[in-house]
Amino acid sequence: MNGSTPEESRMRSPAGSVTGLCSASATMFAVGMAFLGYWGVYEQGRWHVSDYFVVALALIGFAALGSVPWIVTTPVAREDEEKVVGARRALALGIALLWLSVCIAVFA
């Protein structure tokens, strides 16, 4: 409508997005580690199939959460390019996988 291309009219992320994403991923990482510590990774006894699912989902979630700061702070070629969307998706994936592992641990 105003003659600008979609790339030019794209809005930038709000100030503080990088800091917010990094701190949110670090917080969820810490919550996930506390969950695994209290859940009983170190307990004696035989593991069930659901236990392996809990640990595998949590580890994949930790990898996604750990990649958030790396994704969002990656240097870009142009000033108007941002990696915030990809970092948000990685954060959402990590949180979803951690919550899924918690639900499996509680209900299985």
C-alpha positions in Angstrom: 0.0 0.0 0.0 2.7 2.5 0.8 5.1 1.2 -1.9 7.5 -0.6 0.4 8.5 -4.2 -0.1 7.6 -6.8 2.6 11.2 -6.9 3.7 11.3 -3.2 4.3 8.0 -3.0 6.2 8.9 -5.9 8.5 8.8 -4.8 12.1 11.8 -5.3 14.3 11.6 -7.3 17.5 11.1 -5.3 20.7 14.1 -4.1 22.6 15.1 -6.7 25.2 14.0 -9.7 23.1 17.5 -11.2 23.1 17.9 -10.8 26.8 14.4 -12.1 27.5 14.9 -15.2 25.4 18.3 -16.0 26.9 17.1 -15.6 30.5 13.9 -17.6 29.8 15.9 -20.5 28.3 18.3 -20.5 31.2 15.5 -20.5 33.7 13.7 -23.4 32.0 17.0 -25.2 31.7 17.4 -24.9 35.5 13.9 -26.0 36.2 14.4 -29.0 34.0 17.6 -29.9 35.8 15.9 -29.6 39.1 13.1 -31.9 37.9 15.5 -34.5 36.8 17.4 -34.3 40.1 14.2 -34.7 42.2 12.6 -37.2 39.8 15.2 -39.8 40.7 17.7 -40.3 37.9 20.1 -41.6 40.6 17.8 -44.0 42.3 18.7 -47.6 42.5 16.6 -50.1 40.6 15.5 -51.1 37.2 14.5 -48.5 34.6 11.2 -48.9 32.7 10.6 -47.9 29.1 8.8 -44.7 30.3 12.0 -43.7 32.2 14.0 -43.8 29.0 11.4 -41.6 27.3 11.5 -39.1 30.1 15.3 -38.8 29.9 15.4 -38.7 26.1 12.7 -36.0 25.8 14.4 -34.0 28.6 17.8 -34.2 26.9 16.4 -33.1 23.5 14.5 -30.3 25.3 17.8 -29.3 27.0 19.5 -29.2 23.6 16.8 -26.9 22.2 16.9 -24.6 25.3 20.7 -24.5 25.2 20.6 -23.5 21.5 18.4 -20.5 22.1 21.2 -18.1 23.1 23.4 -19.4 20.3 20.6 -18.9 17.7 19.6 -15.4 18.9 23.1 -14.0 19.1 24.4 -15.4 15.8 25.9 -12.6 13.7 23.7 -11.6 10.7 24.8 -10.2 7.4 22.4 -7.4 7.2 21.1 -5.1 10.0 17.5 -5.8 9.4 17.8 -9.6 9.7 17.1 -11.1 13.0 17.2 -14.6 14.5 14.5 -14.0 17.2 11.8 -16.0 15.4 14.0 -19.1 15.3 15.1 -18.7 18.9 11.4 -18.4 19.9 10.7 -21.6 18.2 13.6 -23.4 19.8 12.4 -22.1 23.2 8.9 -23.3 22.6 10.2 -26.7 21.5 12.4 -27.0 24.5 9.6 -26.0 26.9 7.2 -28.4 25.3 9.6 -31.3 25.5 10.4 -30.7 29.1 6.7 -30.5 30.0 6.0 -33.6 28.1 8.8 -35.4 30.0 7.3 -34.2 33.3 3.9 -35.4 32.3 5.2 -38.8 31.3 7.1 -39.1 34.6 4.1 -38.1 36.7 1.4 -40.2 34.9 3.5 -43.3 33.8 
